[in-house]
Amino acid sequence: MGTVRDDSGDSDDRPTAPPLPDGIVVIVKRECETCQMVVPVLRELAASVDLHVYTQDDPSFPGEPAAISDADLAVSWFHEIETVPTVIRSTDGSEVARTVGWSRSGWEEVTGISGLGAELPPMRPGCGSMSVDPDLVDELRVRFGGSALSSRRIDVASAEDEFEMMFARGWTDGLPVVPPTEQRVMAMLEGTTRAPAEIVATIPPNLDDISVEKVAISAVMAGCKPEYLPWVLTAVEAACNDEFNMHGLLATTMPVGPVIVCSGPGTRAIGMNSGGNALGQGNRANSTIGRALQLVIRNFGGGRPGEVDRAAHGNPGKLSFCFAEADDTSPYGRLAEEHGIDPDVDALTVFAGEGPQGFVDQLSREPESLAASMALRLQAVQHPKLIMMFDTILVMGPEHARVFAEADWDRDRIVTEISAHLNRPGSDLVRGAGGIAEGVPEAFGDAASLPKFRPGGLMLTYAGGGAGLFSQIIAGWVNGEKGSKPVTRAVQY
């Protein structure tokens, strides 16, 4: 195993692109039936042109004409052979024409020879090149890709268990992580167009700059697929700034961590779960995107429990708390649009929140009843007598959302009606009221009505299974300048 930079190495030691010989170059492999079919054509060409045949697998194939072995796949890799057979005309070492598979007209055009393969069908598709074989491509990318990675390599002795080594070095979140080998990291970087050296953010609490490459390492360790990387990069950018205040979130003794709410067509395309068990386990994208952010904070920022992370209890969501909104079926849009993102743009919101808390109402069939019922439950967020300090996300389940949708209540009306039930007189909320010491300062005692949430502090999302009159509440940390604000970003690929 090794995570990258070999300080003793040199990019000049890497294989370079082999030049193509002048004439006609054909790349084949024995296990391709189309390549076997065109062997008579290769013999025709050998008698007429300067022909060079490269074979990817069996060096004895095609026999006559004799082939040049491309067993290391260097020619195929550097000249971007995706299909065999591929026919190339080369002049002065440079490609000037190409055709793939068997096409009589294509071969005649590239070679300049007419009447080729008269006994063959006019065309037949080729086969996949070994240089794009999923089982080989990661190794080839490392072998031929140059010294694209700059991170320090860690050598592991053959007798050492790499998983236990990563536990011993404190790189894990308590669960095993995937060894970030050079092959895996380079494969992960294929998931983004951003350069590996590009700085993504400054990571608290150590305030070290982190590159795309370092985020990719964390994504590998978390178990992400390459197509998840844009969401991980965007989450890192959204969480690591003064507005979100990741350092404060770590330092607080409250049980909070970053909650990532994703939406958009790309979010659906990478397979994120917005339906049954959306806030739970079992979906790779949900689980690993959130985990990758946490590993970035831990391993590159130094945010470890018992050190800067001072949570008194924590919550399981601090391993990973990431889910998708069902924005394609939502009756009231999505959270990202509320925060200024255009429709159909992939986006995510990072929110400083606790683990989810359940809300059950199986009897309300009128929106007024359900709004009042939800308000009663929301009043208890953090404490019934504490107000305007904590934002909250209400994750509306489909059956509860249907009650509002059938009454034509949009997002604004739902929030307005729920909030109206959350206003309480200051005399009920001051310290000592009801025999409870906790509460707002006595100066608020004369207020006729005080809201539970600040404007914009009650946010709606839409997710969950289609059966069950349930919703979920994600209570937040201290909001505003002294705490954290939700941060929404469009996903950058």
C-alpha positions as CSV (number, residue, x, y, z in Angstrom):
1,M,0.0,0.0,0.0
2,G,1.1,3.6,-0.4
3,T,-0.8,6.8,-0.7
4,V,1.4,8.6,-3.0
5,R,4.5,10.8,-3.3
6,D,7.6,8.7,-3.7
7,D,10.2,11.4,-3.0
8,S,12.9,9.2,-4.4
9,G,11.1,8.7,-7.7
10,D,11.1,10.8,-10.8
11,S,8.5,11.3,-13.4
12,D,11.1,10.6,-16.1
13,D,11.2,7.0,-14.9
14,R,7.7,6.5,-16.1
15,P,7.1,4.9,-19.5
16,T,6.6,7.5,-22.3
17,A,4.3,7.2,-25.3
18,P,5.9,4.8,-27.9
19,P,5.9,6.4,-31.4
20,L,3.9,4.7,-34.1
21,P,6.0,3.4,-37.0
22,D,5.2,4.9,-40.4
23,G,2.7,3.0,-42.5
24,I,-0.4,1.1,-41.5
25,V,-0.6,0.1,-37.8
26,V,-3.2,-2.5,-36.7
27,I,-3.9,-3.4,-33.1
28,V,-5.6,-6.8,-32.4
29,K,-6.1,-9.5,-29.8
30,R,-6.7,-13.2,-30.3
31,E,-9.8,-13.4,-28.1
32,C,-11.6,-11.0,-30.4
33,E,-13.6,-12.9,-33.0
34,T,-13.6,-9.8,-35.4
35,C,-9.8,-9.8,-35.1
36,Q,-9.7,-13.4,-36.0
37,M,-12.0,-12.8,-39.0
38,V,-9.8,-10.1,-40.5
39,V,-6.5,-12.2,-40.5
40,P,-6.9,-12.8,-44.2
41,V,-7.2,-9.0,-44.8
42,L,-4.0,-8.5,-42.7
43,R,-2.2,-10.9,-45.1
44,E,-3.6,-9.0,-48.1
45,L,-2.3,-5.7,-46.6
46,A,1.1,-7.2,-45.8
47,A,1.7,-7.8,-49.5
48,S,0.8,-4.3,-50.4
49,V,1.7,-1.8,-47.7
50,D,4.2,-1.2,-44.9
51,L,2.1,-3.0,-42.2
52,H,2.8,-3.2,-38.5
53,V,0.5,-5.5,-36.4
54,Y,0.5,-5.2,-32.6
55,T,-1.2,-7.9,-30.5
56,Q,-2.4,-7.3,-27.0
57,D,-2.6,-10.9,-25.7
58,D,-1.2,-13.8,-27.6
59,P,2.2,-12.9,-29.2
60,S,1.8,-15.7,-31.8
61,F,-1.4,-14.2,-33.1
62,P,-2.1,-13.7,-36.0
63,G,1.0,-15.7,-37.0
64,E,1.2,-14.4,-40.6
65,P,1.9,-11.5,-40.7
66,A,4.1,-11.6,-37.6
67,A,3.0,-9.3,-34.8
68,I,4.7,-7.0,-32.4
69,S,3.8,-7.8,-28.8
70,D,1.9,-5.1,-26.9
71,A,1.7,-7.2,-23.8
72,D,2.4,-4.3,-21.5
73,L,-0.4,-2.4,-23.4
74,A,1.8,0.7,-23.7
75,V,1.0,1.3,-27.4
76,S,-2.7,0.7,-26.7
77,W,-2.8,3.0,-23.7
78,F,-0.9,5.9,-25.1
79,H,-2.6,5.8,-28.4
80,E,-6.1,5.6,-26.8
81,I,-7.1,2.3,-28.3
82,E,-10.6,1.6,-27.1
83,T,-11.7,-1.1,-29.7
84,V,-9.9,-3.8,-31.5
85,P,-9.2,-4.1,-34.3
86,T,-8.1,-0.5,-34.7
87,V,-6.4,0.5,-38.0
88,I,-4.2,3.6,-38.0
89,R,-2.3,5.3,-40.8
90,S,0.9,6.9,-39.5
91,T,3.1,9.5,-41.2
92,D,6.3,10.8,-39.6
93,G,5.4,9.1,-36.4
94,S,2.0,10.8,-36.1
95,E,-1.5,9.4,-36.7
96,V,-3.3,10.9,-39.7
97,A,-6.3,8.5,-40.0
98,R,-8.1,5.8,-38.0
99,T,-11.0,3.3,-38.2
100,V,-12.2,0.7,-35.6
101,G,-13.8,-2.7,-35.9
102,W,-14.2,-4.2,-39.4
103,S,-15.6,-1.9,-42.0
104,R,-14.5,-2.6,-45.6
105,S,-15.0,1.0,-46.6
106,G,-13.2,2.3,-43.5
107,W,-10.3,0.0,-44.0
108,E,-10.0,0.9,-47.7
109,E,-10.1,4.6,-46.9
110,V,-7.4,4.4,-44.2
111,T,-5.1,2.0,-46.1
112,G,-5.7,3.3,-49.6
113,I,-6.3,-0.3,-50.8
114,S,-9.5,-1.2,-52.5
115,G,-11.3,-4.5,-52.7
116,L,-10.3,-5.7,-49.2
117,G,-11.9,-8.7,-47.6
118,A,-14.2,-9.4,-50.5
119,E,-15.3,-12.7,-48.9
120,L,-16.2,-11.0,-45.6
121,P,-19.4,-9.1,-44.6
122,P,-19.2,-5.4,-45.2
123,M,-18.9,-4.6,-41.5
124,R,-18.7,-6.1,-38.1
125,P,-18.2,-4.4,-34.7
126,G,-14.9,-5.0,-32.9
127,C,-14.2,-5.9,-29.2
128,G,-13.1,-3.8,-26.2
129,S,-9.4,-3.1,-26.0
130,M,-7.6,-4.7,-23.1
131,S,-6.3,-1.2,-22.3
132,V,-9.9,-0.2,-21.2
133,D,-10.6,-3.4,-19.4
134,P,-12.1,-2.4,-16.0
135,D,-9.9,-5.0,-14.3
136,L,-6.7,-3.5,-15.8
137,V,-7.4,0.2,-16.3
138,D,-6.6,1.3,-12.7
139,E,-3.2,-0.4,-12.9
140,L,-2.5,1.0,-16.3
141,R,-3.4,4.5,-15.2
142,V,-0.8,4.3,-12.4
143,R,1.8,2.7,-14.7
144,F,1.5,5.1,-17.5
145,G,-0.2,8.1,-16.0
146,G,2.9,9.9,-14.8
147,S,3.5,11.3,-11.3
148,A,0.1,13.0,-11.0
149,L,-0.1,12.5,-7.3
150,S,2.0,14.4,-4.8
151,S,0.8,12.9,-1.4
152,R,3.3,11.1,0.8
153,R,3.5,7.4,0.3
154,I,3.3,5.1,3.2
155,D,5.0,1.7,2.7
156,V,3.5,-1.2,4.6
157,A,5.5,-4.3,5.4
158,S,4.3,-7.5,3.8
159,A,3.6,-9.0,7.2
160,E,1.7,-6.0,8.4
161,D,-2.1,-5.8,8.3
162,E,-2.8,-2.6,6.4
163,F,-6.3,-2.3,8.1
164,E,-4.8,-2.6,11.6
165,M,-2.1,-0.2,10.6
166,M,-4.6,2.5,9.7
167,F,-6.4,1.9,13.0
168,A,-3.1,2.2,14.9
169,R,-2.2,5.5,13.2
170,G,-5.6,7.0,14.1
171,W,-6.8,7.4,10.5
172,T,-10.2,5.7,11.0
173,D,-13.5,6.8,12.4
174,G,-13.8,3.6,14.4
175,L,-14.7,1.5,11.4
176,P,-12.3,0.0,8.9
177,V,-11.3,2.3,6.0
178,V,-10.3,1.4,2.5
179,P,-6.5,1.5,1.9
180,P,-5.9,4.6,-0.4
181,T,-3.5,3.0,-2.9
182,E,-2.3,5.0,-5.8
183,Q,-4.5,3.0,-8.2
184,R,-7.6,3.8,-6.1
185,V,-6.8,7.5,-5.7
186,M,-6.1,8.0,-9.4
187,A,-9.3,6.1,-10.2
188,M,-11.2,8.4,-7.8
189,L,-9.8,11.5,-9.5
190,E,-11.4,10.4,-12.7
191,G,-14.7,11.4,-11.1
192,T,-13.9,15.1,-11.4
193,T,-12.6,17.6,-14.0
194,R,-10.8,19.5,-11.3
195,A,-7.0,19.4,-11.1
196,P,-5.5,17.2,-8.3
197,A,-3.5,20.1,-7.0
198,E,-6.4,22.6,-6.9
199,I,-7.1,23.8,-3.3
200,V,-10.6,23.0,-2.2
201,A,-10.7,24.6,1.3
202,T,-8.8,25.4,4.4
203,I,-9.7,22.7,6.9
204,P,-10.3,23.5,10.6
205,P,-9.2,23.2,13.3
206,N,-5.6,22.9,12.0
207,L,-6.3,25.4,9.1
208,D,-4.4,23.4,6.5
209,D,-5.2,23.8,2.9
210,I,-6.6,20.7,1.3
211,S,-6.3,19.8,-2.4
212,V,-8.6,17.8,-4.6
213,E,-6.2,15.0,-4.4
214,K,-6.3,14.9,-0.6
215,V,-10.1,14.9,-0.7
216,A,-10.0,12.0,-3.2
217,I,-7.8,10.1,-0.7
218,S,-10.5,10.6,2.0
219,A,-13.2,9.6,-0.5
220,V,-11.3,6.3,-1.2
221,M,-11.0,5.6,2.5
222,A,-14.7,6.2,3.0
223,G,-15.6,3.8,0.3
224,C,-16.9,6.2,-2.3
225,K,-17.2,5.6,-6.0
226,P,-15.5,8.1,-8.3
227,E,-18.8,9.5,-9.4
228,Y,-19.5,10.6,-5.8
229,L,-16.4,12.8,-5.7
230,P,-18.0,16.1,-6.9
231,W,-20.5,15.8,-4.0
232,V,-17.7,15.2,-1.5
233,L,-15.6,18.1,-2.8
234,T,-18.7,20.4,-2.6
235,A,-19.5,19.2,0.9
236,V,-15.9,20.1,2.0
237,E,-16.2,23.5,0.5
238,A,-19.6,24.1,2.1
239,A,-18.5,23.0,5.6
240,C,-15.1,24.6,5.8
241,N,-15.8,28.3,5.9
242,D,-16.6,30.9,8.6
243,E,-20.3,30.9,7.7
244,F,-20.8,27.2,8.6
245,N,-18.1,27.4,11.4
246,M,-16.9,23.8,11.4
247,H,-14.3,24.6,14.1
248,G,-17.1,25.8,16.5
249,L,-19.1,22.7,15.6
250,L,-16.2,20.5,16.6
251,A,-15.5,22.4,19.8
252,T,-19.0,22.5,21.2
253,T,-20.1,19.9,23.7
254,M,-23.5,19.5,22.0
255,P,-24.0,16.3,20.0
256,V,-23.9,17.9,16.6
257,G,-22.1,17.4,13.3
258,P,-22.5,18.2,9.6
259,V,-25.7,17.0,8.0
260,I,-25.6,16.9,4.2
261,V,-28.9,17.3,2.2
262,C,-28.5,16.6,-1.5
263,S,-30.8,17.1,-4.5
264,G,-30.9,17.4,-8.2
265,P,-30.8,15.0,-11.2
266,G,-27.2,14.1,-10.7
267,T,-27.9,13.2,-7.1
268,R,-30.5,10.7,-8.4
269,A,-28.1,9.5,-11.1
270,I,-25.4,8.5,-8.6
271,G,-28.0,6.4,-6.7
272,M,-28.5,8.4,-3.6
273,N,-31.5,7.2,-1.5
274,S,-34.4,9.6,-0.9
275,G,-37.0,7.0,-0.2
276,G,-37.4,4.3,2.5
277,N,-34.7,4.4,5.1
278,A,-33.2,7.5,3.5
279,L,-31.8,8.6,6.8
280,G,-30.5,5.2,7.7
281,Q,-28.0,2.6,6.5
282,G,-27.8,0.5,3.4
283,N,-27.1,3.1,0.6
284,R,-23.5,3.4,-0.5
285,A,-23.6,7.0,-1.8
286,N,-25.5,8.3,1.3
287,S,-23.2,6.6,3.7
288,T,-19.8,7.3,2.1
289,I,-20.2,10.9,1.0
290,G,-21.0,12.0,4.5
291,R,-18.2,9.7,5.9
292,A,-15.7,11.2,3.5
293,L,-16.4,14.7,4.8
294,Q,-15.9,13.5,8.4
295,L,-12.6,11.8,7.4
296,V,-11.3,15.0,5.8
297,I,-12.1,16.9,9.0
298,R,-10.5,14.2,11.2
299,N,-7.4,13.3,9.2
300,F,-6.5,16.6,7.5
301,G,-8.1,19.1,10.0
302,G,-7.2,17.3,13.2
303,G,-10.8,17.2,14.4
304,R,-10.6,14.1,16.6
305,P,-12.9,13.2,19.5
306,G,-11.4,13.8,22.9
307,E,-9.1,16.5,21.3
308,V,-10.7,19.4,19.5
309,D,-14.0,17.5,19.2
310,R,-15.5,18.0,22.7
311,A,-19.0,16.5,22.2
312,A,-20.4,15.3,25.5
313,H,-22.4,12.5,23.9
314,G,-22.0,12.8,20.1
315,N,-24.5,11.0,17.9
316,P,-24.2,8.2,15.3
317,G,-24.6,10.7,12.5
318,K,-21.1,11.9,13.2
319,L,-19.9,8.9,11.3
320,S,-22.0,10.0,8.3
321,F,-25.2,11.9,8.0
322,C,-26.1,12.5,4.3
323,F,-29.3,11.9,2.4
324,A,-31.1,13.0,-0.7
325,E,-34.4,14.8,-1.0
326,A,-37.0,13.3,-3.4
327,D,-37.1,16.6,-5.2
328,D,-38.5,15.0,-8.4
329,T,-41.7,14.1,-6.6
330,S,-41.8,16.7,-3.9
331,P,-45.0,18.7,-3.7
332,Y,-43.2,21.8,-2.5
333,G,-39.8,21.9,-4.2
334,R,-36.5,21.4,-2.5
335,L,-34.3,23.0,0.1
336,A,-31.7,24.1,-2.3
337,E,-34.1,26.3,-4.2
338,E,-35.2,28.0,-1.0
339,H,-31.5,28.9,-0.6
340,G,-31.1,30.3,-4.1
341,I,-30.1,27.4,-6.3
342,D,-31.8,27.2,-9.7
343,P,-34.1,24.2,-10.4
344,D,-32.5,21.1,-11.8
345,V,-29.0,22.1,-10.6
346,D,-27.3,19.5,-8.5
347,A,-26.8,21.0,-5.0
348,L,-26.3,20.2,-1.4
349,T,-26.9,22.0,1.9
350,V,-24.7,21.4,4.9
351,F,-26.5,21.9,8.2
352,A,-25.1,21.7,11.8
353,G,-27.5,19.2,13.3
354,E,-28.1,16.3,15.6
355,G,-29.4,12.8,14.8
356,P,-33.0,12.6,13.6
357,Q,-35.9,12.6,16.0
358,G,-39.1,11.0,15.1
359,F,-42.6,12.6,14.8
360,V,-45.7,10.4,14.6
361,D,-49.2,11.6,13.8
362,Q,-51.3,8.9,12.2
363,L,-54.7,10.5,12.6
364,S,-54.5,14.1,11.2
365,R,-56.1,14.2,7.8
366,E,-56.6,18.0,7.7
367,P,-53.7,20.4,7.2
368,E,-54.7,22.5,10.1
369,S,-54.6,19.6,12.5
370,L,-51.3,18.3,11.2
371,A,-49.6,21.7,11.3
372,A,-50.7,22.2,15.0
373,S,-49.5,18.6,15.7
374,M,-46.1,19.2,14.2
375,A,-45.7,22.5,16.0
376,L,-46.4,20.8,19.3
377,R,-43.5,18.4,18.6
378,L,-41.2,21.1,17.3
379,Q,-41.7,23.2,20.4
380,A,-39.6,20.7,22.2
381,V,-36.5,21.1,20.0
382,Q,-33.6,21.3,22.4
383,H,-36.0,22.7,25.1
384,P,-39.6,23.9,25.0
385,K,-38.5,27.2,26.7
386,L,-35.5,28.0,24.4
387,I,-36.4,30.0,21.3
388,M,-34.7,31.4,18.2
389,M,-31.4,29.8,19.1
390,F,-31.6,26.6,17.2
391,D,-32.6,26.1,13.5
392,T,-34.3,22.9,12.5
393,I,-34.9,20.8,9.4
394,L,-38.3,19.0,9.2
395,V,-37.9,16.0,6.9
396,M,-41.5,15.5,5.8
397,G,-42.6,12.0,4.9
398,P,-44.7,11.5,1.8
399,E,-47.9,10.7,3.7
400,H,-47.7,13.8,5.8
401,A,-46.7,15.9,2.8
402,R,-49.8,14.5,0.9
403,V,-52.1,16.0,3.6
404,F,-50.7,19.5,2.8
405,A,-50.5,18.9,-0.9
406,E,-54.2,17.9,-1.2
407,A,-55.1,21.2,0.5
408,D,-52.8,23.1,-1.9
409,W,-50.5,24.3,0.8
410,D,-47.1,25.3,-0.6
411,R,-43.8,25.5,1.3
412,D,-44.4,29.0,2.6
413,R,-47.8,28.3,3.9
414,I,-46.8,25.1,5.6
415,V,-44.0,26.9,7.4
416,T,-46.2,29.9,8.2
417,E,-49.0,27.8,9.6
418,I,-46.7,25.6,11.7
419,S,-44.8,28.7,13.0
420,A,-48.1,30.4,14.0
421,H,-48.7,27.5,16.5
422,L,-45.1,27.9,17.9
423,N,-45.6,31.5,19.2
424,R,-45.8,31.6,22.9
425,P,-46.1,34.5,25.5
426,G,-42.8,35.5,27.1
427,S,-44.3,34.8,30.6
428,D,-44.4,31.0,29.7
429,L,-40.8,31.0,28.5
430,V,-38.8,33.0,31.1
431,R,-36.5,31.4,33.5
432,G,-38.4,30.0,36.5
433,A,-41.8,29.8,34.7
434,G,-43.5,26.5,35.4
435,G,-41.0,25.8,38.2
436,I,-38.3,25.3,35.5
437,A,-35.0,27.2,35.8
438,E,-34.2,27.0,32.1
439,G,-35.7,29.6,29.8
440,V,-35.2,33.0,28.2
441,P,-34.0,36.0,30.3
442,E,-36.6,37.8,32.4
443,A,-36.5,40.8,30.0
444,F,-38.6,38.8,27.6
445,G,-41.3,38.1,30.2
446,D,-43.6,41.0,29.0
447,A,-43.6,39.9,25.3
448,A,-47.0,39.0,24.1
449,S,-45.7,36.5,21.6
450,L,-42.3,35.0,21.0
451,P,-41.4,32.7,18.0
452,K,-39.7,29.3,18.4
453,F,-37.5,29.8,15.3
454,R,-35.9,32.8,13.7
455,P,-37.0,33.7,10.2
456,G,-35.8,30.9,7.9
457,G,-34.9,28.8,10.8
458,L,-37.5,26.1,10.2
459,M,-36.6,24.4,6.9
460,L,-38.5,21.7,5.0
461,T,-37.2,18.8,3.1
462,Y,-39.0,15.9,1.5
463,A,-37.8,12.3,1.9
464,G,-38.8,8.9,3.2
465,G,-40.8,5.8,2.4
466,G,-44.3,6.0,0.9
467,A,-45.9,4.1,3.7
468,G,-46.2,5.5,7.3
469,L,-47.5,8.7,8.7
470,F,-44.1,9.7,10.0
471,S,-41.7,12.6,9.6
472,Q,-38.3,13.4,11.1
473,I,-36.9,16.4,12.9
474,I,-33.2,17.3,12.7
475,A,-32.5,19.8,15.5
476,G,-29.7,22.2,15.0
477,W,-26.8,23.8,16.9
478,V,-26.7,27.4,18.0
479,N,-27.4,29.6,14.9
480,G,-26.3,32.9,13.7
481,E,-22.9,34.7,14.0
482,K,-21.9,32.9,17.2
483,G,-22.9,29.5,15.8
484,S,-23.5,28.1,12.4
485,K,-25.6,29.0,9.3
486,P,-26.7,26.4,6.8
487,V,-24.6,26.6,3.6
488,T,-25.9,25.6,0.2
489,R,-23.6,25.1,-2.8
490,A,-24.2,23.9,-6.4
491,V,-22.2,20.7,-7.1
492,Q,-19.1,21.5,-9.1
493,Y,-18.0,18.6,-11.2
